[in-house]
């Protein structure tokens, strides 16, 4: 009996050693509920990047492990899941994707001193002085001025209708763009809030039609984007439709079908970007998951390479040092192809890199313009 | 004013779907005193059954037939035999709780086997517009409204004008007396469950192209139809129809003329008002209980 116990103890010790050598990440994302598209893409991007990094020997010789938890697209659940994840002392916290969920979970990660790499785009998230929060895409303060400029100068819109989702993400974007429209003397003739998960947009579109704007700015989540695009088409709205990222995602195109054609938007990330590394990423993703990811797939993927670059900069696996290493860090795509495009993080955790202006043509995203990195 | 016509038609189209689902609530309540809290999920599931059929290569029309057939088997026969009959003998409350569990089970199963993400769903009504009173109205809104009303009219005709309908009503009103006069009560109750399954399958077919196929889409529909059934009168089929149409129209008009921000509150306010001032619903009849 004794040899068996001894062997068991040795095996347990070996397993413990193997576990200690892995880098444990915790992901909390919208795997169900209204943000399921966001969270599923984000998760798949993470899994793909981890598979690649591990296949090449991991980070500083250590393999990566990740646990995925479902926030159910609910900030309350997200907070509970993040608390649970932090109890496991992860190296870095990944997610959530919804700004409202990021807002309530960021203080927990900051208190634990753990870097949180997330997908939220609400302007306020990185303006609260949290030194542990990092974006994977542009915040609204970077993207909305570009959108407003395009609508005023390229579309020559003198009046606009703004349709936004009544949550932190939507309200944040609406507040920023209204200020930008005011700066450019663009009149807002309809300012319509909608609900997350809203199914029927008939009344909202009727109000848009009644306001007779020169263009419509649509800022709602992906599924609702598809529904409102279909309704706009059904009610014969023909003025230009402009959005940001969530209006022209691949999933939206799939769900809205023909109704998505003609929709335009600014995107920080798109798999249709004329960038070789992004194209190669898209091929790998499609091969693994059999569908084209939206920007959230790219965000999740990049989060892993951000961790890799920051850790390699430190030269050691030090959870408490990741945030410091990321601040001010420029990651060059030439040196770290997984980051896909040159990227710089400022002291707030905000990101700077190329952006794209896209239009949906025949069911596909077509990049009309590449907007350069600011710094 | 012209805008009002658009809103009314869109509201009636959505309301007609709510009515189809709400009628199911009242039918089951009348025949077996069952409140099916999985009714919304019953609308969600047929769309996925049809999508599954299409995934294995069935053309759309065949997928519709298979979807309806499977709905009759699973949501009609299976629901009655496997859940309602065994649970009803323990009382209405355990049965209601069991339907809540069923709702969760159906949602999770669809999420597990299909995806948590929404999927597009083809429409049986062609895209395009028609002109009504000088206004361009979407064919889809009109088609949904016409089809839903046609189904409801067929149902009410069956209930009020046919021998089977009379037997169903007799079984619902007083099963003991109905048995004495030779009505096959059990068969009539089963028929009610099958009719409910048919109604939800039709509702699913009509609403999913607009709402998209998603595991959680039954939540909104189930809640709206439940409110519609209470507002119209839980024990009257015509009440459920009126309630459904009313909720659809009120929701749209409230969003357009009151506030889009508080539109979700309007049906709730209507519900509270009805419960306070006319608990039996607009067209329902007061039920008395002897103790």
Interface residues (C-beta under 8 A of the other chain):
Chain A: X31 X32 X33 X36 X37 X39 X40 X166 X192 X193 X194 X195 X197 X199 X200 X202 X203 X204 X206 X207 X209 X210 X223 X226 X227 X230 X234 X235 X236 X251 X254 X255 X256 X257 X258
Chain B: X3 X6 X7 X10 X11 X14 X111 X115 X116 X117 X118 X119 X120 X127 X129 X136 X138 X140 X141 X210 X211 X212 X214 X215 X216 X217 X220 X251 X252 X253 X254 X255 X256 X260 X261 X263 X264
